[in-house]
Amino acid sequence: MKPTLQLKLSQHLALTPQLQQSIKLLQLSTVEMQQEIERYLLENPMLEREDEPTGESFAGAQQFDSPSTSTANEREEAPARDEHESDMPSAPADVDDDRWTSDAGTYSGAGRDEDDDSDSHDQHSTTPSLRDHLGWQLGATQLGDRDRSLVRFLIEALDDDGYLSTPLLELWETLPPEYEIEPEELEIALCHIQSFDPVGIGARNLRECLLLQLKALPLDNDVRLARRIVADHLELLAARDFARIRKATACDDEDLKAAHALITGLNPRPAAPYAQSEARYITPDVIVKKLKGKWTAYINPDAYPRLRINRLYADILARQRRGNGNMTGQLQEARWLIKNVQQRFDTIHRVSQAIVERQKQFFEHGEVAMRPLVLREIADILGLHESTVSRVTSQKYMSTPRGIFELKYFFGSHVATDTGGACSATAIRALIKQLVSAEDGKKPLSDSQLSEILGQQGIVVARRTVAKYRESLNIPPVNLRKTL
């Protein structure tokens, strides 16, 4: 075979380091981006924050008073911006049922307020742990050393809800034989724990937890009936089979309603107030305000990192005749980072503004006015690739008068209407939520009835689709929504 030379032309996409960095920054969340920037600040002396007291910004580098400002020199050195890129406006000055699960089934209760999670970080940090709280009560008892040790042993075995989920016999088998502890001694130690505050602590299941709380109440007819229902008919209560409960207990509707109110007022998770949980804070990337009758998106100044070139090091490099290869590379890397950070927020702003313009009815009227929207639609309008829009909308958040939402929230599938149009799945879920909240508790709406009502409003939705949307809203089925 004779060797020959051939000339071949081909096209391929080369991901330069700058482009790789740009893609990486775009897909990171705000927290992850801040962590990445901190890494660059530690590794690259050419880079610094604008709020740092030392050093002045390099005259030839970009000055970041806002996401849209840059010096003429930096614009000359930087690569040409995408023709679709646009400057971002600065933010205006004024921008500033629990589920009970047991072997009896799942039962919805009102004993615990979900709004309790709004406690501040300081309150969480000063709240004693469950074990500290129980240990303090143990110290106030007159128990002997042996009994105290057994009570402490069981306290350590409690789960986060305050239940002793491991059987006593299994716990007894883990104790060293040389201590010669009898199973009955653990039973006694558990009785001591169950006498502690909060009431219901140390229960081995939901039934025992509720009974402990009912036994702590003054005995009257309502409490007596509630105890009987919990002890013997908790399965029927979980299924909301009130007819069979009335028949089994020979009570009337008023007595059952009073007993039911007592039971739903109990706390199925007695240790919840002592849970040591850290609050997760979200810094929105975008703020949406209505100004002069128009909904407008602004980049959140608190989310935008203000970076600049360290003038001291840049001047040293400029005075060196031959230059320093390492420092020159660091200077170029710093310039790339500043440029890519601006481009990241520029793209986020453009996508956010496009979303706001297409979902303005949502900002006016809420979820029921959400329109169908897909990534491709925004990509085509802005001249971006669909994957770029996907990166922008992932883990990026928008603060609006209606709350904080991930950008992906505004995208969703559609359902056809009988007029030939389309309705957003988010809007349908909101309508289902409204219908269920307004239903008669004695005759709740079935999935078929919900489907028929939506059909009367011109929205063609199958029963199984309604069931899927209802489950996504954590709304129980019709039999579990029935009330007295």
C-alpha positions as CSV (number, residue, x, y, z in Angstrom):
1,M,0.0,0.0,0.0
2,K,1.5,3.3,-1.1
3,P,1.4,6.2,1.4
4,T,-0.2,9.4,0.1
5,L,-1.0,12.8,1.5
6,Q,-4.6,14.1,1.6
7,L,-6.1,17.4,2.5
8,K,-9.3,17.2,4.4
9,L,-11.6,20.0,5.7
10,S,-13.9,19.5,8.6
11,Q,-15.7,21.5,11.3
12,H,-15.6,20.8,15.0
13,L,-16.5,22.7,18.1
14,A,-13.6,23.4,20.5
15,L,-14.5,24.3,24.1
16,T,-12.0,26.9,25.1
17,P,-11.2,27.2,28.9
18,Q,-13.3,30.5,28.9
19,L,-16.3,28.8,27.3
20,Q,-16.0,25.8,29.7
21,Q,-16.0,28.2,32.7
22,S,-19.0,30.1,31.3
23,I,-21.0,26.9,31.0
24,K,-20.0,25.8,34.4
25,L,-21.0,29.1,36.1
26,L,-24.3,29.2,34.3
27,Q,-25.4,25.8,35.6
28,L,-24.4,26.5,39.2
29,S,-26.8,27.7,41.8
30,T,-26.1,31.0,43.5
31,V,-24.6,29.3,46.6
32,E,-22.5,27.0,44.5
33,M,-21.3,30.0,42.3
34,Q,-20.3,32.0,45.5
35,Q,-18.3,29.0,46.6
36,E,-16.6,28.7,43.2
37,I,-15.8,32.4,43.3
38,E,-14.3,32.1,46.8
39,R,-12.1,29.4,45.5
40,Y,-10.9,31.7,42.7
41,L,-10.3,34.5,45.2
42,L,-8.1,32.2,47.3
43,E,-6.1,30.9,44.4
44,N,-5.7,34.0,42.2
45,P,-4.1,37.1,43.8
46,M,-5.1,39.1,40.7
47,L,-8.8,38.9,41.7
48,E,-10.5,40.7,44.6
49,R,-13.9,41.8,45.7
50,E,-14.9,45.5,45.2
51,D,-15.8,45.9,48.9
52,E,-12.3,44.8,50.0
53,P,-10.4,47.8,51.6
54,T,-7.0,47.0,50.2
55,G,-6.0,47.7,46.6
56,E,-7.7,49.7,43.9
57,S,-9.2,48.4,40.7
58,F,-7.0,48.1,37.7
59,A,-7.7,50.8,35.1
60,G,-7.6,48.4,32.2
61,A,-10.0,45.9,33.9
62,Q,-13.8,45.9,34.2
63,Q,-15.3,48.1,37.0
64,F,-18.4,46.4,38.4
65,D,-20.6,49.1,40.0
66,S,-23.6,47.2,38.5
67,P,-24.0,44.1,36.2
68,S,-24.2,46.3,33.2
69,T,-21.2,48.7,33.6
70,S,-17.7,48.1,32.2
71,T,-14.8,50.3,31.1
72,A,-14.0,51.0,27.5
73,N,-10.6,49.3,27.9
74,E,-12.1,46.1,29.1
75,R,-14.6,46.1,26.3
76,E,-11.8,46.4,23.8
77,E,-9.9,43.4,25.2
78,A,-13.0,41.2,25.8
79,P,-14.4,39.0,23.1
80,A,-17.4,40.3,21.3
81,R,-20.7,39.7,23.1
82,D,-23.5,37.6,21.7
83,E,-25.8,39.8,19.6
84,H,-28.7,38.8,21.8
85,E,-27.0,39.9,25.0
86,S,-28.5,43.0,26.6
87,D,-27.6,45.1,29.7
88,M,-29.6,44.5,32.8
89,P,-31.4,47.3,34.6
90,S,-30.4,47.9,38.2
91,A,-32.8,47.0,40.9
92,P,-35.0,49.9,42.1
93,A,-34.2,51.4,45.4
94,D,-37.4,50.0,47.1
95,V,-36.5,46.4,46.3
96,D,-35.9,44.9,49.6
97,D,-52.4,18.8,57.6
98,D,-49.7,16.6,59.2
99,R,-49.8,13.0,58.3
100,W,-50.1,10.4,61.0
101,T,-48.8,7.0,59.9
102,S,-49.2,3.8,61.8
103,D,-50.2,0.2,61.4
104,A,-53.8,1.5,61.4
105,G,-53.2,3.6,58.3
106,T,-52.6,7.2,57.6
107,Y,-54.6,9.8,59.4
108,S,-54.6,13.6,59.0
109,G,-54.4,15.6,62.2
110,A,-54.3,19.1,63.2
111,G,-52.3,18.8,66.4
112,R,-49.2,20.3,64.9
113,D,-48.9,23.7,63.3
114,E,-46.6,23.7,60.2
115,D,-46.1,27.4,60.7
116,D,-43.9,26.6,63.7
117,D,-41.1,26.0,61.3
118,S,-40.8,29.7,60.9
119,D,-38.8,30.1,64.1
120,S,-35.6,32.1,63.8
121,H,-32.1,30.6,63.8
122,D,-31.5,32.0,67.3
123,Q,-34.6,30.3,68.7
124,H,-33.4,27.0,67.2
125,S,-29.9,27.4,68.7
126,T,-31.3,28.1,72.2
127,T,-33.9,25.2,72.2
128,P,-32.6,22.3,74.3
129,S,-32.5,18.9,72.6
130,L,-35.0,16.2,73.5
131,R,-32.4,14.2,75.4
132,D,-31.3,17.3,77.4
133,H,-34.9,18.0,78.3
134,L,-35.6,14.5,79.4
135,G,-32.2,14.3,81.2
136,W,-33.1,17.4,83.2
137,Q,-36.3,15.8,84.3
138,L,-34.5,12.6,85.2
139,G,-32.2,14.5,87.4
140,A,-35.2,15.8,89.4
141,T,-36.4,12.3,90.2
142,Q,-35.6,10.2,93.3
143,L,-34.5,7.1,91.3
144,G,-31.5,5.0,92.3
145,D,-28.4,4.8,90.2
146,R,-29.4,1.5,88.5
147,D,-32.8,2.8,87.5
148,R,-31.3,6.1,86.3
149,S,-28.9,4.2,84.0
150,L,-31.8,2.2,82.5
151,V,-33.9,5.3,81.9
152,R,-30.9,7.1,80.2
153,F,-30.4,3.9,78.1
154,L,-34.0,4.1,76.8
155,I,-33.7,7.9,76.3
156,E,-30.9,7.3,73.9
157,A,-33.0,4.8,72.0
158,L,-35.8,7.3,71.3
159,D,-36.2,8.4,67.7
160,D,-36.6,12.0,66.5
161,D,-40.3,11.9,67.0
162,G,-40.0,10.7,70.6
163,Y,-41.0,7.1,69.9
164,L,-39.3,4.0,71.2
165,S,-39.5,2.2,67.9
166,T,-37.2,-0.6,68.9
167,P,-38.9,-3.4,70.9
168,L,-37.9,-3.6,74.5
169,L,-36.9,-7.2,74.2
170,E,-34.4,-6.3,71.4
171,L,-33.0,-3.5,73.6
172,W,-32.8,-5.9,76.6
173,E,-30.8,-8.4,74.5
174,T,-28.1,-5.7,73.8
175,L,-27.4,-5.2,77.5
176,P,-24.3,-7.0,78.9
177,P,-25.4,-10.2,80.7
178,E,-23.2,-9.5,83.7
179,Y,-25.5,-6.6,84.7
180,E,-28.3,-9.2,85.3
181,I,-31.0,-6.9,84.2
182,E,-34.5,-8.3,83.9
183,P,-36.9,-7.3,81.0
184,E,-39.4,-6.1,83.6
185,E,-36.9,-3.5,84.8
186,L,-36.9,-1.9,81.3
187,E,-40.7,-1.9,81.4
188,I,-40.5,0.1,84.6
189,A,-37.9,2.5,83.2
190,L,-40.1,3.1,80.2
191,C,-43.0,4.0,82.5
192,H,-40.8,6.6,84.1
193,I,-40.0,8.1,80.6
194,Q,-43.7,8.1,79.7
195,S,-44.4,10.2,82.8
196,F,-42.1,12.9,81.6
197,D,-42.9,16.0,79.5
198,P,-43.8,16.2,76.7
199,V,-46.9,14.0,77.2
200,G,-46.8,11.1,74.8
201,I,-43.0,10.7,74.9
202,G,-41.6,7.1,74.9
203,A,-44.7,5.6,73.1
204,R,-44.1,2.5,71.1
205,N,-46.6,3.3,68.4
206,L,-49.1,6.0,67.4
207,R,-52.0,4.4,69.4
208,E,-50.0,4.4,72.6
209,C,-48.8,8.0,72.0
210,L,-52.4,9.2,71.6
211,L,-53.6,7.2,74.6
212,L,-50.9,8.6,76.9
213,Q,-52.1,12.1,75.9
214,L,-55.7,11.3,76.5
215,K,-55.0,9.7,79.9
216,A,-53.4,13.0,80.9
217,L,-56.7,14.9,80.4
218,P,-59.5,15.2,83.0
219,L,-61.9,12.3,82.5
220,D,-65.3,13.1,81.0
221,N,-67.6,11.5,78.5
222,D,-65.8,13.0,75.5
223,V,-62.4,11.8,76.8
224,R,-63.8,8.4,77.6
225,L,-65.2,8.0,74.1
226,A,-61.9,9.3,72.5
227,R,-59.9,6.7,74.5
228,R,-62.2,3.9,73.3
229,I,-62.0,5.0,69.7
230,V,-58.2,5.2,69.8
231,A,-57.8,2.0,71.7
232,D,-60.2,-0.1,69.6
233,H,-61.1,1.7,66.4
234,L,-58.1,3.7,65.2
235,E,-58.2,1.9,61.9
236,L,-61.8,3.0,61.3
237,L,-60.9,6.6,62.3
238,A,-57.9,6.6,59.9
239,A,-60.3,5.5,57.1
240,R,-62.9,8.0,58.2
241,D,-65.5,5.3,58.5
242,F,-67.6,7.3,60.9
243,A,-70.7,5.2,60.3
244,R,-69.0,2.0,61.6
245,I,-67.5,3.9,64.6
246,R,-71.0,5.2,65.6
247,K,-72.4,1.7,65.3
248,A,-69.5,0.1,67.3
249,T,-69.5,2.7,70.1
250,A,-73.3,3.4,70.1
251,C,-72.7,7.2,70.1
252,D,-74.5,10.0,68.3
253,D,-73.1,12.5,65.8
254,E,-72.4,15.2,68.4
255,D,-70.5,12.9,70.8
256,L,-68.4,11.5,67.9
257,K,-67.7,15.0,66.6
258,A,-66.5,16.1,70.1
259,A,-64.3,13.0,70.5
260,H,-62.9,13.4,67.0
261,A,-62.0,17.0,67.8
262,L,-60.2,15.8,70.9
263,I,-58.2,13.2,68.9
264,T,-57.2,15.5,66.1
265,G,-56.0,18.1,68.6
266,L,-53.4,15.6,70.0
267,N,-49.8,15.7,68.9
268,P,-48.6,12.6,67.0
269,R,-45.0,13.8,67.2
270,P,-44.4,14.9,70.8
271,A,-40.6,15.4,70.2
272,A,-41.1,17.7,67.2
273,P,-40.5,21.0,69.2
274,Y,-37.1,19.7,70.2
275,A,-35.9,18.8,66.7
276,Q,-32.6,20.5,66.0
277,S,-33.0,21.5,62.3
278,E,-31.2,24.2,60.4
279,A,-33.2,26.6,58.3
280,R,-32.4,26.7,54.5
281,Y,-32.2,30.2,53.2
282,I,-32.6,31.0,49.5
283,T,-31.1,34.1,47.9
284,P,-33.2,34.9,44.9
285,D,-31.2,35.7,41.7
286,V,-34.0,37.9,40.3
287,I,-36.5,40.3,41.8
288,V,-39.8,41.0,40.0
289,K,-41.6,44.3,40.7
290,K,-44.5,46.1,39.0
291,L,-43.3,49.5,38.0
292,K,-45.4,52.0,36.0
293,G,-47.9,49.3,35.2
294,K,-45.3,46.8,33.8
295,W,-43.9,43.7,35.4
296,T,-40.1,43.9,35.3
297,A,-37.3,41.6,36.3
298,Y,-34.2,42.9,38.0
299,I,-31.0,41.1,39.1
300,N,-30.9,40.9,42.9
301,P,-27.9,43.0,44.0
302,D,-27.3,40.7,47.0
303,A,-26.8,37.7,44.7
304,Y,-24.4,39.5,42.3
305,P,-20.7,39.2,43.3
306,R,-18.8,42.5,42.7
307,L,-15.3,41.6,41.4
308,R,-12.3,43.5,40.1
309,I,-8.7,43.2,39.2
310,N,-6.2,43.8,42.0
311,R,-4.4,47.0,40.9
312,L,-1.3,46.4,43.0
313,Y,-0.5,43.2,41.3
314,A,-1.6,44.4,37.9
315,D,0.8,47.4,38.2
316,I,3.7,45.1,39.3
317,L,3.0,43.0,36.2
318,A,2.9,46.1,33.9
319,R,6.3,47.3,35.2
320,Q,8.0,44.1,34.5
321,R,9.7,44.3,31.1
322,R,9.8,40.6,30.3
323,G,6.6,39.9,32.1
324,N,5.7,37.0,34.4
325,G,4.1,34.0,32.7
326,N,2.3,32.8,35.8
327,M,1.0,36.3,36.7
328,T,-0.1,37.0,33.1
329,G,-2.1,33.8,33.1
330,Q,-3.7,34.7,36.4
331,L,-4.6,38.2,35.1
332,Q,-6.3,36.6,32.0
333,E,-8.1,34.1,34.2
334,A,-9.4,36.9,36.5
335,R,-10.6,38.8,33.5
336,W,-12.4,35.7,32.1
337,L,-14.1,35.2,35.5
338,I,-15.4,38.7,35.7
339,K,-16.6,38.6,32.2
340,N,-18.3,35.2,32.6
341,V,-20.0,36.2,35.9
342,Q,-21.5,39.2,34.1
343,Q,-22.6,37.1,31.2
344,R,-24.1,34.6,33.6
345,F,-26.3,37.2,35.2
346,D,-27.0,38.9,31.9
347,T,-28.4,35.6,30.6
348,I,-30.4,34.9,33.8
349,H,-31.9,38.4,33.5
350,R,-32.9,38.0,29.8
351,V,-34.5,34.6,30.4
352,S,-36.3,35.9,33.6
353,Q,-37.7,38.9,31.7
354,A,-38.9,36.7,28.9
355,I,-40.7,34.5,31.5
356,V,-42.2,37.5,33.2
357,E,-43.6,38.8,29.9
358,R,-45.2,35.5,29.1
359,Q,-46.5,34.8,32.5
360,K,-47.7,38.3,33.4
361,Q,-51.3,36.9,34.1
362,F,-49.8,34.8,36.8
363,F,-48.4,37.8,38.6
364,E,-51.7,39.5,38.2
365,H,-54.1,36.7,39.2
366,G,-52.1,33.8,40.6
367,E,-51.7,30.1,39.7
368,V,-55.0,29.8,38.0
369,A,-53.8,32.2,35.3
370,M,-50.5,30.3,34.5
371,R,-50.2,29.7,30.8
372,P,-48.4,26.7,29.2
373,L,-44.7,27.3,28.6
374,V,-41.9,25.2,27.4
375,L,-38.1,25.8,27.3
376,R,-38.1,25.8,23.5
377,E,-40.4,28.8,23.4
378,I,-38.0,30.9,25.5
379,A,-35.0,29.6,23.6
380,D,-36.4,30.6,20.2
381,I,-37.4,34.0,21.4
382,L,-33.9,34.8,22.8
383,G,-31.9,33.0,20.2
384,L,-30.4,30.7,22.8
385,H,-30.0,26.9,22.8
386,E,-32.6,25.0,24.7
387,S,-29.9,23.5,26.9
388,T,-28.8,27.0,27.9
389,V,-32.3,27.9,29.0
390,S,-32.5,24.6,30.9
391,R,-29.2,25.5,32.8
392,V,-30.5,29.0,33.5
393,T,-33.8,27.9,35.0
394,S,-32.3,25.1,37.2
395,Q,-31.6,26.1,40.8
396,K,-32.2,29.8,40.0
397,Y,-34.9,31.6,42.0
398,M,-37.2,34.6,41.4
399,S,-38.7,36.7,44.2
400,T,-42.1,38.0,43.3
401,P,-45.0,39.6,45.3
402,R,-46.6,36.1,45.3
403,G,-43.5,34.4,46.8
404,I,-40.2,32.9,45.8
405,F,-40.2,30.4,42.9
406,E,-37.6,28.5,41.0
407,L,-37.5,29.6,37.4
408,K,-38.5,26.1,36.3
409,Y,-41.8,26.6,38.1
410,F,-43.1,28.8,35.3
411,F,-42.7,26.0,32.7
412,G,-45.2,23.1,32.4
413,S,-47.1,20.9,30.2
414,H,-50.5,21.8,28.8
415,V,-54.0,20.2,28.6
416,A,-56.3,20.9,25.7
417,T,-59.5,22.9,26.1
418,D,-62.7,22.3,24.2
419,T,-62.2,25.6,22.4
420,G,-59.0,24.4,20.8
421,G,-56.7,26.2,23.2
422,A,-54.5,24.9,26.0
423,C,-54.4,25.2,29.8
424,S,-51.3,25.0,31.9
425,A,-51.0,22.0,34.3
426,T,-50.1,24.4,37.1
427,A,-53.4,26.2,36.5
428,I,-55.4,23.0,36.6
429,R,-53.7,22.0,39.9
430,A,-54.7,25.4,41.3
431,L,-58.3,24.9,40.1
432,I,-58.4,21.4,41.7
433,K,-57.1,22.9,44.9
434,Q,-59.7,25.6,44.9
435,L,-62.5,23.1,44.2
436,V,-61.4,20.8,47.1
437,S,-61.0,23.7,49.5
438,A,-64.6,24.8,48.8
439,E,-66.2,21.3,48.8
440,D,-68.7,20.1,51.3
441,G,-66.8,18.0,53.9
442,K,-69.7,15.6,54.3
443,K,-69.9,15.0,50.6
444,P,-66.4,15.5,49.2
445,L,-65.8,15.6,45.4
446,S,-64.5,12.4,43.8
447,D,-61.9,12.5,41.0
448,S,-64.7,11.8,38.5
449,Q,-66.7,14.8,39.8
450,L,-63.7,17.0,39.7
451,S,-63.1,16.0,36.1
452,E,-66.7,16.8,35.2
453,I,-66.5,20.2,36.8
454,L,-63.4,21.0,35.0
455,G,-65.0,19.8,31.8
456,Q,-67.9,22.3,32.4
457,Q,-65.3,25.0,32.5
458,G,-63.9,23.9,29.1
459,I,-60.9,22.0,30.4
460,V,-60.8,18.4,29.1
461,V,-59.1,16.4,31.8
462,A,-59.4,12.6,32.3
463,R,-60.2,11.2,35.8
464,R,-56.8,9.6,36.1
465,T,-55.1,12.9,35.2
466,V,-57.1,14.6,38.0
467,A,-56.0,11.9,40.4
468,K,-52.4,12.4,39.4
469,Y,-52.6,16.2,40.0
470,R,-54.5,15.7,43.2
471,E,-51.8,13.4,44.5
472,S,-49.1,15.9,43.5
473,L,-50.9,18.4,45.7
474,N,-50.9,16.0,48.7
475,I,-54.7,16.0,48.7
476,P,-56.1,12.8,50.2
477,P,-58.6,10.7,48.2
478,V,-62.3,11.3,48.7
479,N,-62.8,8.7,51.5
480,L,-60.1,10.4,53.6
481,R,-61.5,13.9,53.1
482,K,-64.9,13.1,54.5
483,T,-65.8,14.9,57.7
484,L,-68.6,14.7,60.3
